[in-house]
Amino acid sequence: MTSRTADAVLFFRTWLSAPLQVASVTPSGRALSSLITIEISADTGTVIELGPGTGVFTEALLERGVAESNLVLVEYNTDFAGQLSHRFPKAGTIQMDAAKLRKLLLQAPGC
């Protein structure tokens, strides 16, 4: 099974089990992630990604030159967060509700 197929299976399994916790009924694709990240570059610095899901946008950020260590991935779903931690070990993955971020002090690496 390819990585993309495994991601799709994980996404749909998660959506079926908790549809109100997944923001979309279909996973985002490479075309959308490339378009949305077009203004981001290696010079952007730390990027906080809210709800990265299976990591499609995370991969696009890496392709734009953002260092993996400059990524903070905030994911509510335990399965997605675990997969993200495994796939992007240098990124900071936080498994929590992004709505509660204001209670957390996030500081960029090196600050």
DSSP file (Angstrom, degrees, kcal/mol; ACC not computed):
  #  RESIDUE AA STRUCTURE BP1 BP2  ACC     N-H-->O    O-->H-N    N-H-->O    O-->H-N    TCO  KAPPA ALPHA  PHI   PSI    X-CA   Y-CA   Z-CA
    1    1 A M              0   0    0      0, 0.0     2,-0.0     0, 0.0     0, 0.0   0.000 360.0 360.0 360.0 130.1    0.0    0.0    0.0
    2    2 A T     >  -     0   0    0      1,-0.1     4,-2.7     4,-0.0     5,-0.2  -0.261 360.0-110.2 -72.8 164.0    1.4    3.4   -1.0
    3    3 A S  H  > S+     0   0    0      1,-0.2     4,-2.5     2,-0.2     5,-0.2   0.899 119.6  50.4 -60.9 -41.7    1.8    6.2    1.5
    4    4 A R  H  > S+     0   0    0      2,-0.2     4,-2.3     1,-0.2    -1,-0.2   0.893 111.3  48.1 -65.5 -39.6   -1.0    8.2   -0.2
    5    5 A T  H  > S+     0   0    0      2,-0.2     4,-2.5     1,-0.2    -2,-0.2   0.921 111.9  49.5 -66.2 -43.3   -3.3    5.2   -0.1
    6    6 A A  H  X S+     0   0    0     -4,-2.7     4,-2.6     1,-0.2    -2,-0.2   0.897 110.7  50.9 -61.9 -40.0   -2.5    4.6    3.5
    7    7 A D  H  X S+     0   0    0     -4,-2.5     4,-2.9     2,-0.2    -1,-0.2   0.916 110.3  49.0 -62.4 -43.3   -3.2    8.3    4.2
    8    8 A A  H  X S+     0   0    0     -4,-2.3     4,-2.7     2,-0.2     5,-0.2   0.905 111.5  49.1 -64.1 -41.6   -6.6    8.1    2.5
    9    9 A V  H  X S+     0   0    0     -4,-2.5     4,-2.5     2,-0.2     5,-0.2   0.935 113.4  46.6 -62.7 -46.7   -7.5    5.0    4.4
   10   10 A L  H  X S+     0   0    0     -4,-2.6     4,-2.5     2,-0.2    -2,-0.2   0.924 113.1  50.4 -60.5 -44.9   -6.6    6.6    7.7
   11   11 A F  H  X S+     0   0    0     -4,-2.9     4,-2.8     1,-0.2    -2,-0.2   0.952 114.2  42.0 -59.3 -52.1   -8.4    9.8    6.8
   12   12 A F  H  X S+     0   0    0     -4,-2.7     4,-2.6     2,-0.2    -1,-0.2   0.866 113.6  52.2 -68.5 -35.5  -11.7    8.0    5.8
   13   13 A R  H  X S+     0   0    0     -4,-2.5     4,-1.8    -5,-0.2    -1,-0.2   0.924 113.4  45.2 -63.0 -42.7  -11.5    5.7    8.8
   14   14 A T  H  X S+     0   0    0     -4,-2.5     4,-2.1    -5,-0.2    -2,-0.2   0.916 113.0  50.1 -66.7 -43.6  -11.1    8.6   11.1
   15   15 A W  H  < S+     0   0    0     -4,-2.8    -2,-0.2     1,-0.2    -1,-0.2   0.911 110.7  49.8 -61.9 -42.9  -13.9   10.6    9.4
   16   16 A L  H  < S+     0   0    0     -4,-2.6    -1,-0.2     1,-0.2    -2,-0.2   0.868 114.1  44.6 -64.7 -35.9  -16.3    7.7    9.6
   17   17 A S  H  < S+     0   0    0     -4,-1.8    -1,-0.2     1,-0.2    -2,-0.2   0.784 135.7  10.6 -80.2 -26.8  -15.6    7.2   13.3
   18   18 A A    >X  +     0   0    0     -4,-2.1     3,-1.8    -5,-0.1     4,-0.6  -0.459  66.6 168.9-150.1  70.6  -15.7   10.9   14.3
   19   19 A P  G >4 S+     0   0    0      0, 0.0     3,-0.5     0, 0.0    -3,-0.1   0.771  78.4  56.9 -61.9 -27.2  -17.1   13.0   11.4
   20   20 A L  G 34 S+     0   0    0      1,-0.2    -5,-0.1    -5,-0.1    -2,-0.0   0.625 104.1  53.7 -79.3 -11.3  -17.5   16.1   13.5
   21   21 A Q  G <4 S+     0   0    0     -3,-1.8     2,-0.5    -7,-0.2    -1,-0.2   0.558  95.9  74.5 -96.6 -10.3  -13.9   16.1   14.5
   22   22 A V  S << S-     0   0    0     -4,-0.6    -1,-0.0    -3,-0.5    29,-0.0  -0.917  73.0-148.9-106.3 125.8  -12.6   16.0   10.9
   23   23 A A  S    S+     0   0    0     -2,-0.5     2,-0.3    28,-0.1    -1,-0.1   0.582  75.6  38.6 -74.4 -10.4  -12.9   19.4    9.1
   24   24 A S        -     0   0    0      1,-0.1     4,-0.0     4,-0.0    -2,-0.0  -0.939  64.4-139.8-137.9 156.8  -13.4   18.0    5.7
   25   25 A V  S    S+     0   0    0     -2,-0.3    -1,-0.1     1,-0.1   -10,-0.0   0.577  96.1  36.8 -92.1 -10.4  -15.2   15.1    4.0
   26   26 A T  S    S-     0   0    0    -11,-0.0    -1,-0.1    -3,-0.0     2,-0.1  -0.988  92.8-106.3-135.5 147.6  -12.3   14.5    1.7
   27   27 A P        -     0   0    0      0, 0.0     2,-0.1     0, 0.0    -2,-0.0  -0.425  41.1-105.8 -70.4 147.9   -8.6   14.8    2.2
   28   28 A S        -     0   0    0     -2,-0.1     2,-0.2     1,-0.1    28,-0.1  -0.371  38.1-136.9 -69.0 152.8   -6.8   17.8    0.7
   29   29 A G     >  -     0   0    0     -2,-0.1     4,-2.2     1,-0.1     5,-0.2  -0.506  23.1 -99.2-108.6 177.3   -4.7   17.2   -2.3
   30   30 A R  H  > S+     0   0    0      1,-0.2     4,-2.5     2,-0.2     5,-0.2   0.854 118.0  56.3 -64.4 -37.6   -1.3   18.3   -3.6
   31   31 A A  H  > S+     0   0    0      2,-0.2     4,-2.0     1,-0.2    -1,-0.2   0.938 111.0  43.2 -63.1 -46.3   -2.7   20.9   -5.9
   32   32 A L  H  > S+     0   0    0      1,-0.2     4,-2.6     2,-0.2     5,-0.2   0.919 114.3  50.2 -64.6 -44.4   -4.6   22.7   -3.1
   33   33 A S  H  X S+     0   0    0     -4,-2.2     4,-1.6     1,-0.2    -1,-0.2   0.877 110.7  49.8 -65.2 -36.4   -1.6   22.5   -0.7
   34   34 A S  H  < S+     0   0    0     -4,-2.5     4,-0.2     2,-0.2    -1,-0.2   0.906 112.7  47.7 -66.1 -40.9    0.8   23.9   -3.3
   35   35 A L  H >< S+     0   0    0     -4,-2.0     3,-1.0    -5,-0.2    -2,-0.2   0.916 112.8  47.0 -66.1 -44.2   -1.6   26.8   -4.0
   36   36 A I  H 3< S+     0   0    0     -4,-2.6     3,-0.4     1,-0.2    -1,-0.2   0.805 115.4  45.3 -70.7 -29.2   -2.2   27.6   -0.4
   37   37 A T  T >< S+     0   0    0     -4,-1.6     3,-2.0    -5,-0.2    -1,-0.2   0.308  78.5 110.0 -96.0   9.4    1.5   27.5    0.6
   38   38 A I  T <  S+     0   0    0     -3,-1.0    -1,-0.2     1,-0.3    -2,-0.1   0.778  76.9  51.0 -59.1 -29.9    2.8   29.5   -2.5
   39   39 A E  T 3  S+     0   0    0     -3,-0.4     2,-0.3    -4,-0.2    -1,-0.3   0.461  93.5  92.9 -86.7  -1.2    3.7   32.6   -0.4
   40   40 A I    <   +     0   0    0     -3,-2.0     2,-0.2     2,-0.0    26,-0.1  -0.741  49.6 164.2 -99.0 140.8    5.8   30.5    2.1
   41   41 A S    >   -     0   0    0     -2,-0.3     3,-1.7    24,-0.1     4,-0.3  -0.806  55.8 -84.2-140.6-178.4    9.5   30.0    1.7
   42   42 A A  G >  S+     0   0    0     22,-0.6     3,-0.6     1,-0.3    25,-0.3   0.754 125.1  60.1 -61.5 -24.3   12.6   28.9    3.7
   43   43 A D  G 3  S+     0   0    0      1,-0.2    -1,-0.3    23,-0.1    22,-0.1   0.517  80.1  87.9 -82.1  -5.4   12.8   32.5    5.0
   44   44 A T  G <  S-     0   0    0     -3,-1.7     2,-0.3     1,-0.2    -1,-0.2   0.843  78.5-155.7 -64.2 -34.8    9.4   32.4    6.6
   45   45 A G    <   +     0   0    0     -3,-0.6    -1,-0.2    -4,-0.3     2,-0.2  -0.695  53.8  12.4  92.3-147.7   10.7   31.0    9.9
   46   46 A T        -     0   0    0     -2,-0.3     2,-0.5    63,-0.1    25,-0.2  -0.437  66.4-162.9 -70.1 134.6    8.5   29.0   12.2
   47   47 A V  E     -a   71   0A   0     23,-2.9    25,-2.6    -2,-0.2     2,-0.6  -0.982   6.5-155.7-120.8 126.2    5.2   27.8   10.8
   48   48 A I  E     -a   72   0A   0     -2,-0.5     2,-0.6    23,-0.2    25,-0.2  -0.907  11.2-161.9-101.4 117.6    2.4   26.6   13.1
   49   49 A E  E     -a   73   0A   0     23,-2.9    25,-2.8    -2,-0.6     2,-0.6  -0.890   4.4-152.7-104.7 119.8    0.0   24.3   11.2
   50   50 A L  E    S-a   74   0A   0     -2,-0.6    25,-0.2     1,-0.2    23,-0.1  -0.810  76.1  -2.5 -94.8 122.5   -3.4   23.9   12.7
   51   51 A G        +     0   0    0     23,-3.4    -1,-0.2    -2,-0.6    24,-0.2   0.963  69.0 175.7  67.8  54.4   -5.1   20.6   11.9
   52   52 A P    >   -     0   0    0      0, 0.0     3,-2.6     0, 0.0     4,-0.5   0.630  13.7-175.9 -69.6 -12.1   -2.4   19.1    9.6
   53   53 A G  T 3  S-     0   0    0      1,-0.3    31,-0.2     2,-0.1    30,-0.1  -0.324  70.5  -5.0  58.5-118.8   -4.4   15.8    9.4
   54   54 A T  T 3  S-     0   0    0     -2,-0.2    -1,-0.3    -3,-0.1   -46,-0.0   0.492 106.2-102.2 -90.0  -3.8   -2.3   13.4    7.3
   55   55 A G  S <> S+     0   0    0     -3,-2.6     4,-2.5    -4,-0.1     5,-0.2   0.658  75.2 136.6  99.4  16.7    0.4   15.9    6.4
   56   56 A V  H  > S+     0   0    0     -4,-0.5     4,-1.6     1,-0.2     5,-0.1   0.929  83.4  40.4 -62.5 -44.9   -0.4   17.0    2.9
   57   57 A F  H  > S+     0   0    0     -5,-0.3     4,-2.4     2,-0.2    -1,-0.2   0.850 111.4  58.3 -71.9 -33.3    0.2   20.7    3.7
   58   58 A T  H  > S+     0   0    0     -6,-0.3     4,-2.1     1,-0.2    -2,-0.2   0.922 106.3  48.5 -60.3 -44.4    3.2   19.8    5.9
   59   59 A E  H  X S+     0   0    0     -4,-2.5     4,-2.3     1,-0.2    -1,-0.2   0.896 110.0  51.9 -62.5 -40.3    4.8   18.1    2.8
   60   60 A A  H  X S+     0   0    0     -4,-1.6     4,-1.4     2,-0.2    -2,-0.2   0.890 107.8  52.3 -63.7 -39.0    4.0   21.2    0.7
   61   61 A L  H  <>S+     0   0    0     -4,-2.4     5,-2.1     2,-0.2     4,-0.2   0.910 109.6  48.9 -62.6 -42.0    5.7   23.4    3.4
   62   62 A L  H ><5S+     0   0    0     -4,-2.1     3,-1.5     1,-0.2    -2,-0.2   0.899 108.4  53.5 -63.9 -40.4    8.8   21.2    3.3
   63   63 A E  H 3<5S+     0   0    0     -4,-2.3    -1,-0.2     1,-0.3    -2,-0.2   0.790 103.2  58.3 -64.4 -27.1    8.8   21.4   -0.6
   64   64 A R  T 3<5S-     0   0    0     -4,-1.4   -22,-0.6    -3,-0.2    -1,-0.3   0.497 127.3-100.7 -80.1  -4.2    8.8   25.2   -0.2
   65   65 A G  T < 5S+     0   0    0     -3,-1.5     2,-0.3     1,-0.3    -3,-0.2   0.461  70.8 148.6 101.6   1.4   12.0   25.0    1.8
   66   66 A V      < -     0   0    0     -5,-2.1    -1,-0.3   -26,-0.1     2,-0.1  -0.544  52.4-117.3 -68.7 129.8   10.7   25.3    5.4
   67   67 A A    >   -     0   0    0     -2,-0.3     3,-2.2   -25,-0.3    -1,-0.1  -0.448  14.3-127.9 -67.7 138.7   12.9   23.3    7.6
   68   68 A E  G >  S+     0   0    0      1,-0.3     3,-1.6     2,-0.2    24,-0.3   0.855 110.9  59.6 -55.6 -35.5   11.2   20.4    9.3
   69   69 A S  G 3  S+     0   0    0      1,-0.3    -1,-0.3    22,-0.2    23,-0.1   0.617  97.6  61.4 -70.9 -10.7   12.5   21.7   12.7
   70   70 A N  G <  S+     0   0    0     -3,-2.2   -23,-2.9   -25,-0.1     2,-0.4   0.223  87.3  97.2 -96.3  12.9   10.6   25.0   12.0
   71   71 A L  E <   -a   47   0A   0     -3,-1.6    21,-2.9   -25,-0.2     2,-0.5  -0.874  50.4-170.4-107.0 134.8    7.3   23.3   11.9
   72   72 A V  E     -ab  48  92A   0    -25,-2.6   -23,-2.9    -2,-0.4     2,-0.6  -0.981  12.6-162.6-119.2 114.9    4.8   23.1   14.8
   73   73 A L  E     -ab  49  93A   0     19,-3.1    21,-3.4    -2,-0.5     2,-0.7  -0.880   4.2-168.1-105.0 115.8    2.0   20.7   14.0
   74   74 A V  E     +ab  50  94A   0    -25,-2.8   -23,-3.4    -2,-0.6     2,-0.4  -0.897  16.8 168.4-108.5 108.0   -1.1   21.0   16.2
   75   75 A E  E     - b   0  95A   0     19,-2.4    21,-1.0    -2,-0.7    22,-0.1  -0.977  27.9-162.8-128.0 130.3   -3.4   18.1   15.6
   76   76 A Y  S    S+     0   0    0     -2,-0.4     2,-0.3    19,-0.2    -1,-0.1   0.889  70.3  83.0 -75.3 -42.2   -6.5   17.1   17.7
   77   77 A N     >  -     0   0    0    -56,-0.1     4,-2.7     1,-0.1     5,-0.2  -0.480  69.5-147.1 -74.4 129.0   -6.8   13.5   16.5
   78   78 A T  H  > S+     0   0    0     -2,-0.3     4,-2.4     2,-0.2     5,-0.2   0.893  97.3  49.9 -61.5 -43.3   -4.6   11.0   18.2
   79   79 A D  H  > S+     0   0    0      2,-0.2     4,-2.1     1,-0.2    -1,-0.2   0.932 113.7  45.1 -64.1 -46.1   -4.1    8.8   15.1
   80   80 A F  H  > S+     0   0    0      1,-0.2     4,-2.7     2,-0.2    -2,-0.2   0.929 112.8  51.6 -62.5 -44.5   -3.2   11.7   12.9
   81   81 A A  H  X S+     0   0    0     -4,-2.7     4,-2.5     1,-0.2    -2,-0.2   0.899 109.9  49.5 -60.5 -41.6   -0.9   13.2   15.6
   82   82 A G  H  X S+     0   0    0     -4,-2.4     4,-1.8     2,-0.2    -1,-0.2   0.911 111.9  47.7 -63.3 -42.8    0.9    9.8   15.9
   83   83 A Q  H  X S+     0   0    0     -4,-2.1     4,-2.8     1,-0.2     5,-0.2   0.910 111.9  50.2 -65.2 -41.7    1.4    9.5   12.2
   84   84 A L  H  X S+     0   0    0     -4,-2.7     4,-3.0     1,-0.2    -2,-0.2   0.911 108.7  52.0 -63.0 -42.8    2.7   13.0   11.9
   85   85 A S  H  < S+     0   0    0     -4,-2.5    -1,-0.2     1,-0.2    -2,-0.2   0.882 114.3  43.7 -60.2 -38.6    5.2   12.5   14.7
   86   86 A H  H  < S+     0   0    0     -4,-1.8    -2,-0.2    -5,-0.2    -1,-0.2   0.915 118.7  42.1 -72.6 -44.1    6.5    9.4   13.0
   87   87 A R  H  < S+     0   0    0     -4,-2.8    -2,-0.2     1,-0.3    -3,-0.2   0.833 127.0  30.6 -74.5 -33.6    6.6   10.9    9.5
   88   88 A F    ><  +     0   0    0     -4,-3.0     3,-1.3    -5,-0.2    -1,-0.3  -0.613  68.8 165.3-126.3  70.6    8.0   14.3   10.6
   89   89 A P  T 3  S+     0   0    0      0, 0.0    -1,-0.1     0, 0.0     4,-0.1   0.717  74.5  54.4 -65.5 -22.3   10.2   13.5   13.6
   90   90 A K  T 3  S+     0   0    0      2,-0.1     2,-0.1   -20,-0.0   -19,-0.1   0.637  93.6  86.3 -86.5 -13.8   12.0   16.9   13.6
   91   91 A A  S <  S-     0   0    0     -3,-1.3     2,-0.8    -7,-0.2   -19,-0.2  -0.488  88.4-112.6 -80.4 155.3    8.8   18.9   13.7
   92   92 A G  E     -b   72   0A   0    -21,-2.9   -19,-3.1   -24,-0.3     2,-0.6  -0.816  35.4-166.7 -88.4 110.6    7.1   19.7   17.0
   93   93 A T  E     -b   73   0A   0     -2,-0.8     2,-0.5   -21,-0.2   -19,-0.2  -0.882   4.9-172.1-103.2 125.4    3.9   17.7   17.0
   94   94 A I  E     -b   74   0A   0    -21,-3.4   -19,-2.4    -2,-0.6     2,-1.0  -0.969  14.3-150.3-118.3 121.2    1.3   18.7   19.7
   95   95 A Q  E     +b   75   0A   0     -2,-0.5     2,-0.3   -21,-0.2   -19,-0.2  -0.798  54.4 101.7 -93.4 102.3   -1.8   16.6   20.1
   96   96 A M  S    S-     0   0    0     -2,-1.0     2,-0.6   -21,-1.0   -19,-0.1  -0.976  79.8 -76.9-167.1 168.8   -4.4   19.0   21.4
   97   97 A D    >   -     0   0    0     -2,-0.3     3,-2.2     1,-0.1     4,-0.1  -0.706  36.7-144.3 -76.9 120.2   -7.4   21.1   20.5
   98   98 A A  G >  S+     0   0    0     -2,-0.6     3,-1.8     1,-0.3     4,-0.2   0.748  95.6  71.5 -61.2 -23.6   -6.1   24.1   18.6
   99   99 A A  G 3  S+     0   0    0      1,-0.3     3,-0.4     2,-0.1    -1,-0.3   0.705  95.2  54.5 -64.4 -18.2   -8.8   26.2   20.2
  100  100 A K  G X  S+     0   0    0     -3,-2.2     3,-1.6     1,-0.2    -1,-0.3   0.296  75.5 104.7 -97.8   9.1   -6.9   25.9   23.5
  101  101 A L  G X   +     0   0    0     -3,-1.8     3,-2.4     1,-0.3    -1,-0.2   0.822  66.6  68.4 -60.7 -32.5   -3.6   27.2   22.1
  102  102 A R  G 3  S+     0   0    0     -3,-0.4    -1,-0.3     1,-0.3    -2,-0.1   0.732  95.4  57.4 -62.6 -17.9   -4.0   30.6   23.8
  103  103 A K  G <  S+     0   0    0     -3,-1.6     2,-0.4     2,-0.0    -1,-0.3   0.548 100.3  71.7 -84.6  -7.5   -3.5   28.7   27.1
  104  104 A L  S <  S-     0   0    0     -3,-2.4     2,-0.8    -4,-0.2     0, 0.0  -0.897  77.6-136.4-113.0 135.8   -0.1   27.4   25.8
  105  105 A L        -     0   0    0     -2,-0.4     2,-0.5     2,-0.0    -3,-0.1  -0.817  23.3-170.1 -91.7 110.6    3.0   29.5   25.4
  106  106 A L        -     0   0    0     -2,-0.8     2,-0.4    -5,-0.1    -2,-0.0  -0.884   2.7-172.3-101.4 128.1    4.6   28.5   22.1
  107  107 A Q        -     0   0    0     -2,-0.5     3,-0.1     0, 0.0    -2,-0.0  -0.974  25.3-116.9-123.5 134.1    8.0   29.9   21.4
  108  108 A A    >   -     0   0    0     -2,-0.4     3,-1.8     1,-0.1   -38,-0.1  -0.327  45.2 -90.3 -63.1 145.2    9.9   29.6   18.2
  109  109 A P  T 3  S+     0   0    0      0, 0.0    -1,-0.1     0, 0.0   -63,-0.1  -0.322 113.3  21.6 -56.6 136.8   13.2   27.6   18.3
  110  110 A G  T 3         0   0    0     -3,-0.1    -2,-0.1     1,-0.0     0, 0.0   0.468 360.0 360.0  86.1   1.7   16.1   29.8   19.1
  111  111 A C    <         0   0    0     -3,-1.8    -3,-0.1    -4,-0.0    -1,-0.0   0.454 360.0 360.0 -93.5 360.0   14.1   32.6   20.7
